[in-house]
Amino acid sequence: MNTPVPEYLADLLRNCKAFEGGQLATYIPELASADPNKLAVALTTLDGIIYTAGDDEYEFSIQSISKAFAYAFVIEELGSTVVKEKVGVEPSGEAFNEISLDQTEERAKPKNPMINSGAITVHSLIPKTTRADRAETIRQFFSKLAGRDLSFDLSIYESEKDTAFRNLSIGYSLRNLDVLESDPVEIVESYIKQCSINVTVKDLANMTSVLVNDGVLPTTGERILSRQTVRQVLTVMTTCGMYNAAGNWLANVGIPAKSGVSGGIIGVLPGQVGLAVFAPKLDQYGNSVRGIDIMQQMSNDMGLHLLEGI
Ligand code: GLN
């Protein structure tokens, strides 16, 4: 690849505009009014240099991409043994909003932290302090990773909260089985607030840089996550990050990734690059159609597939 990176990224977006298809998410009413034509891409190098193209200043709610970083946060706070007792690491092969409980072990637990039942449980493990509730604690953590003060999108939050019947029923089931240990409504609402944190593709690229760089934030040199935490997070991103499309993703793109229902996708190739894309129209699995196309092209052009040429 000899084209300079900014031109390469701009070309990618130009070519992918022809790529139609997909639907806006509608189950969060506020997301149904998103602009379907927004399109953005960002890339971070190992040393934290960011390249972007398209609508790179456009903010959207992070949604399920938050699950990967919240998982990293609780492992770092509580240790992986405690977290693994609560949430498994098996791909569910089911949609993101299935309850997917593993009941084969002594204690029931959500199959993995990338589906809602696991992510709600992970959220419940974020320590509450007198100065900050769980959502605020995670907003501060994400802000540190992004390198700027992120905000909640309160209209997205209220919109999802008002129609959160499915997530509430997951919360009640988890509480019934003692997976959640306190009020499920409070936990689910706070989890929804976590999903409403506003980011741009540039923020997401900055956030991925800590995973690319073995737990150290390249912009400040600060170690945020241990090597083991990064390994654990990248593992579940690889096996479960794209829900029931994880197998196709691994075959076609081949890097750990996480998608969100507002249209974002992040990808991480440890030691090399972090990628973030945004395009709101989704396929039947809830993954961005144009986002997948762009990621696939980048993977091919840059030879990113984990299992290629080894
Ligand atoms: N907030 C959404 C939910 O919990 C996130 C889902 C997603 O991005 N796939 O349903």
Boltz pocket constraint, residues with backbone or C-beta under 6 A from the ligand:
constraints:
  - pocket:
      binder: B
      contacts: [[A, 62], [A, 63], [A, 64], [A, 65], [A, 96], [A, 97], [A, 116], [A, 160], [A, 167], [A, 191], [A, 192], [A, 195], [A, 259], [A, 260], [A, 261], [A, 262], [A, 286]]
      max_distance: 6.0
